[in-house]
Amino acid sequence: MVSQKVKITNPTGLHLRPAGLFTKTMSQFDSEIFVCKDGNEINAKSVLHVLASGINCGDVVEIRCDGADEKEALERAVHFIESEMNEETV
């Protein structure tokens, strides 16, 4: 298992469009992927779970990946949150 903390910088957090793109991206991996917030593990492949978690701008979340492609999944998740999840692209 690998994990990394990352800060949400998108002004609107993980609202519908970025949450949908994030879960679609994470679904491409075989590993189990979770976003951990306030002691809760959220399935990163479920748009409903991600939306229900209420992840907002400024929140620090931990991405946890466990499986055959865990390192690649973690790298992709962190990159998406840090670089791709902004209002200009999503």
Secondary structure by P-SEA (a helix, b strand, c coil): cbbbbbbbccccccccaaaaaaaaaaaccccbbbbbccccccccccaaaaaaccccccbbbbbbbbccaaaaaaaaaaaaaacccccccc
